[in-house]
Amino acid sequence: MEHPLTHRLPADAALTTRVRAVSLLGPAVAAGGLVWAILQPDRLTLLHPRGQGFWWLLIEPPLLVVAAGIVFTLLVARPLLSDLEERDAAAR
Amino acid sequence: MLPHAEMVHWLFATGILFVGLCLLCEAIVGEEVWRKRPWRRYLWPGLAFSLGLLLWPVMAFFTNSSIHMYAHGSWAEVLMLAGGAELGLVHGRLHSPLWRLTWPLAFVVSGTAFIVHEQNSWFFARSAFLHHLLGWTFIAVALFPLLLVWRPQSVALRTGFALMIVSVSVMLYADRDVAPVFGHLSPLAGSPHR
């Protein structure tokens, strides 16, 4: 016996995978930057700012990676997730 | 008051990482959902075009030889061409999918420029190693955008393309002014710092 739910299950699983992938992307990048900062703390000139110039204080690669992850999550991933769920709801 | 060259590489790495993440998301959710909001369809092509535009001041202020100038100029040109073509396609001004051939063209030109303008061997210093690695990477993976012209809906190709862009950003983040690579640093490269 077939039930509408049994038809939806594979589609639901695919959606869940996609939602998870999109929602994890930004945090994973930010976490990568954080791990880099922990592994190479000497790259963070903010931790030892004496004698550092403007650019060395501003441009620190691990922080750029963290910033990219956060900006991506807030500006791209969140609206995209709501669109993905909205489309799925409309499809049902 | 200009930033060091490596900092410019890191800033471009951040832009390229963002483009790669957008491409990856587009591959995951599909074109239909990605293009649901009008601003999003222009996001990564616009970023790519802007990165090409920003390569011009890099060419003007950060190159110290003719061959470096030509390399940066060629990157600026092909990135603007490919980004502009993609903008035209998503806006509907351009219709032929063959415009997407500008991406493999951009990759092959970029890769060749990387290899040609690096005068030193792989293990001379980290920057030399990265130039060779980036050059050959660009040439090898130009296959992804080339195949995407004929199979634009392939999730595997789209994901591969996105991951390749992310890997380019990782290589750019690894750049240092003078630094060893796997323990190798030519005495001719100067003393390592940072």
Boltz contact constraints between the chains, C-beta under 6 A:
constraints:
  - contact:
      token1: [A, 18]
      token2: [B, 28]
      max_distance: 6.0
  - contact:
      token1: [A, 18]
      token2: [B, 29]
      max_distance: 6.0
  - contact:
      token1: [A, 21]
      token2: [B, 28]
      max_distance: 6.0
  - contact:
      token1: [A, 22]
      token2: [B, 25]
      max_distance: 6.0
  - contact:
      token1: [A, 22]
      token2: [B, 28]
      max_distance: 6.0
  - contact:
      token1: [A, 25]
      token2: [B, 21]
      max_distance: 6.0
  - contact:
      token1: [A, 55]
      token2: [B, 3]
      max_distance: 6.0
  - contact:
      token1: [A, 55]
      token2: [B, 7]
      max_distance: 6.0
  - contact:
      token1: [A, 59]
      token2: [B, 7]
      max_distance: 6.0
  - contact:
      token1: [A, 59]
      token2: [B, 10]
      max_distance: 6.0
  - contact:
      token1: [A, 61]
      token2: [B, 10]
      max_distance: 6.0
  - contact:
      token1: [A, 61]
      token2: [B, 173]
      max_distance: 6.0
  - contact:
      token1: [A, 64]
      token2: [B, 10]
      max_distance: 6.0
  - contact:
      token1: [A, 64]
      token2: [B, 14]
      max_distance: 6.0
  - contact:
      token1: [A, 68]
      token2: [B, 14]
      max_distance: 6.0
  - contact:
      token1: [A, 68]
      token2: [B, 17]
      max_distance: 6.0
  - contact:
      token1: [A, 68]
      token2: [B, 18]
      max_distance: 6.0
  - contact:
      token1: [A, 72]
      token2: [B, 21]
      max_distance: 6.0
  - contact:
      token1: [A, 80]
      token2: [B, 25]
      max_distance: 6.0
  - contact:
      token1: [A, 83]
      token2: [B, 33]
      max_distance: 6.0
  - contact:
      token1: [A, 83]
      token2: [B, 36]
      max_distance: 6.0
  - contact:
      token1: [A, 84]
      token2: [B, 29]
      max_distance: 6.0
  - contact:
      token1: [A, 84]
      token2: [B, 33]
      max_distance: 6.0
  - contact:
      token1: [A, 87]
      token2: [B, 33]
      max_distance: 6.0
